Amino acid sequence: MEERVSISISEGVADVRLVRADKMNALDQAMFEALVAATDRLSKDKSVRAVVLSGEGRAFCAGLDMGRFAAMQEKGGNGIPGGENRDLTVRTHGQANFPQQAVWGWRQLPVPVIAAVHGVAFGGGFQLSLGADMRFLSADARMSVMEIKWGLVPDMAGTPILASLVRDDILRDLTYTGRIFSAQEAMSYGLATRICDDPRAAALEAAREIAGKSPDAIRAAKRLLNNLSVDPGPALLAESVEQQKLIGSPNQTEAVRANLEKRAPKFAD
């Protein structure tokens, strides 16, 4: 896990960092596994009272590793841990499948999680930030629901979380277009909690403040607030069903090829 995600705990605050800076913390198989392992570890640590999730280097998380898209083009693979044989509809972690748990696991933690986002949070990286209770962004941060660029849909728990945060038409706009939007737009949409000069420092300060409150009350508050949401189960399963139908289909393969070859796609009707 340490090759992809580092965890240090001090005075009740878990400082969790994605440590694949040379690849802008892109999501490869090892990163998926490390994220799931991190939430599993933190969920069992009673000393943790708040969590800050951030990325080293130039970005929070650039999304799915480009090597996985190349594998889709060459082998028709699904681009996720387990390769071509993984059935996305199988629930491996309660209501979630394995890739979804890399995001949903942060929402399930019994304590608050603050994502400190700088640089870019694209595709799966954007969805990862959504797993947090709050998102602190740098002024120059950029985000995107980028899956449509690759002929795919968001399938890492993004849709049920987004539906609780933004207006329906905004959700559709971002999902249909995959356009990149700014920190200021994210704030106006309800996707940013704060815009900060140093989001990680601000997140750690906020986490320390939370850690100074009664842990029983904080955990109770998170349970109450999580219960305000509608049952995410059907939405999580629907993500997997739709994604599994798209992966490896002619138009999805063409989307990948066109992007990798830097040309306009030619989709069939």
N, C-alpha and C positions, 0 to 999 in steps of 0.2 A: 504493500500500500504506500509506503514512504516514497517510492519512486515517482508517484503521481500526486499524492495528497499528504501534506504534513499537518500534524495536530500538536499544538502546545496548549497546556491548560495552566492558567494562573488566576488565583483568587476567584474561582468560579466561572471564568470566561474561557471558552475554547476558541483558540485562534486557528482556524482551518484554512489552509492555503493550497490552491492548485499549483503544482510545482513543475509544470512542463512548459517553461517560459519560451524555450526555443521553438515550440510549435504553437505559441499563443494559447496554451492550455487546451488544445483541441482534444476532443473526446475519442480516444481509441479504446480498445478492449480493456487495457490496463486501467485507464481512467474511469471507465464505467465501474469496474470491479472495485477500485479504490474508493469511489464515492459511496457505493453501497456499503462497503466495509466500514467506512467512516461513520455513517449514520447508525449502523448496527452497534459500533463501539460506543458512540456517544449516548445512545439511548439507554445503555446499561450503566453509565457512570453517574452516580447520584451526586457527585461533587460539582457537576456542570450545571450552571444556572442560566447561561446565555451563550450563544455561538455567533461568531463572525466568520463569514465565508467570503474569501477573496482569491484573486489570482496573482501570481508573481509575473513580473515582466511587463510587456506592453499591453496586455489585455486581461480581462476577466476570463473569457472563454470564447474562442472563435467558432465553436460549433463542432460538428462531426468531423473527424480527421479526414483529410483529403484521400488518404490511402484507402479508407472504407468506400468512398465513392468510386475510386479506381477499381476496387474489387467488385462493386456492383456492375460496372461496365464490362469487366472481363469475365465474370463468373455468374452474373445475375444474383449475386449475394445480397443479403439484406442489410449489410453495413453495421451490424450490431454484434456484441459478443455472442459466440456460439455459432456464427456463420449461417450458412444456408439452411441448416436443419432446425433452427430455433423457430418454434411456433409462437408468434406474438400474442395469440389469443390465450395462451396458457397463463394463468395467474400464479406467479411464483412467490409473491409477497402480499398476501391478503388480497386486496382488490387490484393490485398492480402487477405488471410483468416486470422482468428484470430491468430493462432500460428505463421504464417509468419510475422504478424504485430509486434510481439515481437522483431523481428530482423529488418524488413524492416522499421519500424518506426524511427529507428536511422538514416537510410539513408535518410529518408524524412525530418528530422529536417532541418530547414533553416540555421543552423550554423554547423561548424565542430565538429565532435565527435572523441575523441581519446580513444581507448580501452587500458587499462593498464592490461596486462595479466601476471599472475604469476601462478606457480603450473601447473594445467592442464586446458585445454579448449577442452573438448571432445564432439563430437556429436553436440547436440543443443547448448552447450556452445561455441564450435568452431564457429558455425554459428552466434551466438550472437556477437562474436568479429568481424565477417565480416560485420556487420551492421555499424561499425564505419568507418570513413574516413581514419584513421590511426590506426596501432596496435604497441604499444610499449611492448616488451616482456622482461622478465627476462631471464638470460642466461640459467637457468635450466627449463624454461617453456616447456611443452609438449602439442602437439595438435594432433587431430585425427578426420577424417571424419568417425565416429564410427558407423554410422547407419547400415552398412552392417552386423555388428556383431549380430544385432537383426533382421536380415532379412528384413531390411527397406532401404529406400533411403533418402538422405537429402531432407527435405521438409519445411524448415524454411527460404526460400529465399537464401539458400546457393548456389544453382547451378548457377543462373544468376550472382551472385556476384563473385563466384570463376572463372567463365568463363571470367570475365573481368580482373582477376588478374594473372592467371597462364597459362602456356602452356597446350594445350589440352591433351597431353599424361600424364603430371603430374596430371591434374585433374582426369583423368581416373585411374591412378595408386592409388591415395589416396582414391578415391571413391570405386573402386573394392576391395581393400585390407583392408581398414580401419586401416592401420598400424599407429602406433604412431610415430610422427616425432618431432625432436628437434627444439629449437629456431633457431639454426644455419641453419638447413634445411629450416625452414620457411622463413628465410631471403633470402636464395638462390632461393626459389620458387617465391618470390614476395609477401609473405603473412605477413612478418614482416617489419615494417617501420624502427624501431630501436631496438637494444638489449641494455638494460640498467641495471645497478646495482639495481636501484629502479624505476621500470617502472611507478608507480603511481606518484612519485615525479617529474619524468621527464615529464610525461604527463601534470601534473598541471602547470609546468613551461612553457611548450609549449602552453598550453591553455591560460595562462595569457598573453603570447606574442601575440597570435592571438586576444585576447580580447582588446588589446591595439591598434589594427588597426581599420580603419573605418568600422563600422558594416554594412553600406550599401554596401561597396566593398566586404566584406567577404561573405555576403549573396548572392550577385550577382555572386561571384566566385563559390560558391557551386552550384547555379542553373546552371551555365555554365558547370561545371564539371559533374554534374548529367546528363545533357542533352547529354553528349558525349556517354553515354551507349546506347545500342540498347534497344528497347521497352522491358521491363522485363515481361509484362503481360502474353504472351504465356508461358514463362518459369515458372512463378509462378503457373499458372494453371496446367501445365504439371506435376510439382512436386506433386500437390494435387491429380491429377488423378491417377498417378502411385502409390503413397503412399496408396490411398484408396483401390486400387486393392490388394495390398500386405497385408495390415493389416487384421489379422484374418485368412489368408490363411494357409493351412496345413504346408507349409515349414516355414512361418514366425513364426507360433506358436511353431514349433519345434526348431527354432533358439532361441526363448525366453526360452523355457523349458531347452534346453541344457545348456545355459549360467547360468540359475538360479540353475541348478542341477550340474554344473561344470563337464560336460561330453562332449564328441565329438557329434556333431549333426548327425542325420541320415536323410538326405533329400531324398525326392521322386524325381524321374526323371520327 
